[in-house]
Amino acid sequence: MQKTIASKVSIREVLFQVVLHILVFIFYSFDKKNPGIQQYQVVYFLTYSFAAFIINYILLPRLFYKKKYIWFFFYVLLIVFGLMALEELVLEHIYFPDTRAKRFPGVFFSLLGILPILTILSGFKFAWDALVKQKEVEDLKQTVQESELQFLKSQINPHFLFNNLNNLYSYAIDNSPKTPEIILELSGVLRYMLYECREDFVPLGKEVEQLENFLKLNELQIEERGQVSFEAINISSQYRIAPLILIVFIENAFKHSTASQSDKIEIAVQIEVDTNGKLIFLCRNTYLPNGNKDQLSNGIGLENVKKRLNLMYPGNHKLEIDDTGSSYEVRLQMDLKN
């Protein structure tokens, strides 16, 4: 069922049209030699307003916006010539029977009296519609962006859970006494992911705390095969950060190192916030080039985080990845939100 014209017009647009018509009428009726509002001025302006209404709320949406330009301009010409005929054959005979009604000033002169008013009234309506359409497009882009962010964020939980369940399974098979500790750490990180990361931005201090818990969880995989270091400098909860971005780089560091090395594993993570609110994140890990790093790099984690960075920090981040053949270093700089 199609909406009526009245249902499509917002209160703001009605107020805008009222103010516009009042202002245009004031300029139209202003005369230094004969101040005041005359009856004929009101009647003439009402005919222009009615014509503009037909153009604005019938011809524009039904013809112009549907790209039926020929029909649109055809009907506009009919309206203009209809106004000319109404003025010359009816109104001037009522209000100016002894002067203007006795002679026809010509089409060009008549158009000079009609077209400026119609152009202003219809032009502002067209501009209003353009602004509304632009707002709708921006809202749609925002909705699409939010949907994409939610989709990308939803990928992280299964990705993280899949990797850590494999580790938990191996410890359970060996009846390792560390299995309960792993389950506890895993549940804590999952709780944060599921319940505290619903917002687009979370306090930086909370995110760093969870990164440290995540490191402890994955450090159990290494045991005596190497060392893991974590350093956080000038971390303040006055800043906010998009959640679950940094964790992907740390997860990849553990995944690549443990899959390719049996010993001498080195993983170093450093997070620092400078005085300008810029976060500097460094994550470095060693790996052996003859390991299965190529297969591991095809996961969704890295591509996921690159897309999220482009969506959440467009133009406000710099990601550098350096692969030397024996070490993998990620350097990320991003402007934080207050």
N, C-alpha and C positions, 0 to 999 in steps of 0.2 A: 504494500500500500504506500503510495507516494505521500511524502510530507507536504503539508500546505505551505504557502508562502509565509504565512504568519509564524508557523512553527520553526521555520528556518532562520528567521530574523531574530537576533539576540537583542536584549534590552540595551546593551551598549551601542549597538548599531542604530537602534531607534533614536536614542539620545543624540548620537552623532549626526544623524540626518536632520533632526529637529534644529540643532544648533547651526548646522550648515545652511539650512533653508532660511533661518532667521537672518544670518549674516549676509547671505546672498540677496535676500529681499531688501535689507537695509541699503546695501550698495545700489541695488536696482532702482529703488524708489527715491534715492537722495537727489534733491534738486535745490541748489542754492537760491534760485530765483523764486521758487514756490515751495517753501519748506512744509513738511507735513505729509501724511499718507492719504492719497486719494483712493476712492473706491475703484476706479478703473485699474489702478496699479495692482490692487489686491486680486482683481479678477484675472488680469493678464498673467500675473505670476502664478496663480493657481492652475491656469491652463498649462504653463510651462512645467510646473511640479507634477501634474498628472501625466504629461508626456514623458517626463524623466522617470516617473514611477514605472511606466510601461517598459521603457528601455532597460531600466536597472533590474527589475524583478521578473520580467518576462522574456525580453529579447536576449539579454546577456546570458542568463543561465540556460535557456532553451536553444539558443542559436549560436551566439558568439563562443561560449565556453565549450560547445560541442563542435566547434570548427566549421559551422555552417555560415561562413562569412558573407557569401553573396546574399543569402536570404536575410541575414542580419542588417546589412547596409540597405537592402531594398526596403525593408520595413521601416528603418530609421528615416529614409527619404520620404516614405509615405507619411510618417508622423510629422516631419518638418513641413511638408507641403500642406498637410491637414491643418496644422497650426496657422500657416499663412492664410489659408482659405477662411478659417474661423475668424481670424482678426479682420481681414479685409471685407468679408461678406456679412459678418454678424456684429462683432464687438465694436468696430469703428462706427458702424451705423447707429449703435446704441449710445456710445459715449462722445463721438465726434461727428455728428450728422452734418454739420455745416462746414467742416474743415477737412480733416483727413479722409472722411468717407467719400468725398467728391472726386478724389483722384487716387490713382494707384502709383505709389512711389517707385515701383520696380522690384523685381525679385531680389536683386543684390541688396538693396536697402532694407528690405524686409528680413532677409537672412541675418543682417548685422544686428537686428533686434532680437532674434530668436536663438541663433547658434551659440553665442557666448554663454547664455544662461543654461542651455541644455548641456553644453560642453562641461561647464563647471559642475553641475549637479550629477551628470553621468560619470564624469572623470573621477570625482571623489569616490563614487561608488565602486568604480573599477579598481581604484587604488586600495580601497578598504578590502575588497575581495582578494586582491593580490596579497595583502598583509595577512589576512586570515589563512589563505592557502599556504603561504610561507610558514606560518606558525604550525599548521597541520603537518607539513613536510618535516619540520624540525622535530615535532613530537613523534612522528613516525620513525625518524632516524634514531631518536633517543630510545624509543621502544625496541627497535631492532637491535640497537647497541646493548641495551640492558638484557635482552633475550640472549644475545650472543655471549655476553659476559656470564650469565647464569649457566649457559651450556658449557662454556669453557671451565667454569668453576666446578661444575658437576662432574667433569671428566677427571678432576684431580683426585677426588675421594676414591673412586674405584681403582685408579692408577696406583695411588699410594697403598691402598688396602691390598691389592693384588701382590705387590712386591713384598710387603711385610708379612702377609700370610704365608708366603713361600718360606721366608726365614723362620717364622714361628713353627711351621711344619717340620723343618729340618731339626730344630731344637727339640721338638716333641718326640720325634723318632728316636733321637739319641737320649731321651729321658734326662735332658739337661736340667740342672737345678735353677738355671736362669729363666726357664720358661715362664714361671709366674711373674717375674719382673718384667719380661717382655710384654706379657699380656697387660700388665698394669700400665706400662708406658704407652702401649699402643692404644688402650682405651682412653687415656688422657688426651693424646693427640687427636684421636678421632672425635672425642667430645668437643674439642675446640673447633675442629673443621666443620662439624655438623651443626653446632648450636651457636657458636660465637662468631662465625664468619659470614653471617647472612647479610651484613651491611657491606657497602662498597668499600668503606675504609674502616680500619680498626686502630686502636692505640698502638703506637710503635712498640712501647714497652711490652705489651701483651704479646705481640707478634714475635719479638725477639725471645721472650721467655719460652714460647712454644718451639721456636727454632732450636733452642738449647735442649729442650726435652726430646726433640726429634733426633738431635745429634746423639744424645745418650742412648736412645733406642737403637740407632743404627751402629753405634760404636760396639755394641755387643757382637756384631758380625765379625769384627776384626780381631777382638781378643788380644792375642799376643803377636799378631802378624804385622803390627805397625803402630802408628800413633795418630791421634786426632787432636787438633787444637781449635779453640773457639775464643774469640775476643770481641767484646762489644764496648765501644768507646762513645761517650757523650750521648747515651741513649736517653731520650726524654719522652714522656707520654703526652707532652703538649703537641707532638706531631702525630699524624695519622698516615697509615700506609694501606695500600690495597693488599688484602690478605692472600696468603698461599702463593706468592710469587717467588720469594727467595728460597722457599723450601724445595722448589723443583730443582734448582741448581745443586743444592746440597744432596738431594736424593740421587741425582745423576752422578755426583762425585763418588758416592759410596758404591753405586751400582757398577760403574766402570772400573773402579779400583779393585773391588773385591772379585769381580768376574775375571780380571786379567792377571792379578797378582796373588801369589800365595804367601808372600812376606814382603817386608819393607814398604808397606803401604803408608803413604803420607797424605793426610787431608787437613787443610788449614782453611778456616773460615774467619773472616774479619768484617765487622760492621761498624761503621763510624758515621756520625752526623757532624758536619762542619757548622760554623757559626751562621751560615746563610740558610740552614735548613736543608742542605743537600745531603742525601744519604749516599755513602760510598760503600759498596759491597764487594768483597773479594772472596773468591772460593777457588782454591787450587787443590788438585789431586794428581797423584802419579798413576801411571798405568803402563802396562807392557804392550808395545805395538803388535805383538803376535797373539794377543788375546782376542776375545770376541767383541771388541769395542764397536766394530762396524755394524754388527747385528743389533747391539744395544742402542745405538744412536737413532734407530728408526722408531723409537717410542714416541708417544704423543706429548711427553712432558715439555721438551724444549720448544717445539712449535706452539704448543698451548700458551706458554708463558710469553713468547714473543708477541702473539696476537693480543694477549691481555695487556701487555705494556703499551702497545700501539693504541688500544682503546682507552686505557685509564690514564696514560701519561703521554698523550700525543705532543711531540715536540719538547717534552720535558724529561727525557731520559736518554741515556747513552749506554748501549750494551756492546761490550767488546769481548770476544772469545779468542783465546790464543792457544793453539794446539801445536806443541813443539815436537810431538812424536813420542815423548815419554812423560809429558805432563800436560794437564788441561787446566787452563786458568780462565775464570770468568770475572770480568770487572763490570759492575753495573753502577751507574750514577743516575739518580732520580731526585727530582724536587718533591719534597714531602708536602702534605697538606697540613695546615694548622688546625 
